[in-house]
Amino acid sequence: MTPTVFRKKGYRFFFFSREETRMHVHVVSNEGEAKFWLKPELELANNYRFSRKELKEIEAIIEEHHHELASAWIKHFSS
């Protein structure tokens, strides 16, 4: 199961249900995919094909929605 938290600017922000316990989010679009750690601080974990410009845009979106992502993570993984 891969619950989508939200979509914005052509990116889909989601989790994999059975993955490591450190809080993170996956991002995918037609241009590539990436994984960002949300805790202890926002940090790029993996990148496949996103440009630096796209990564900066994605990071800004994650910062803007950090509370929403963290809340969705807690809700999803505590159930």
Beta strands, then each sheet from edge to edge (+ up, - down):
strand 1: 4-8
strand 2: 11-14
strand 3: 24-29
strand 4: 32-37
strand 5: 43-48
sheet 1: 1+ 2- 3+ 4- 5+
end
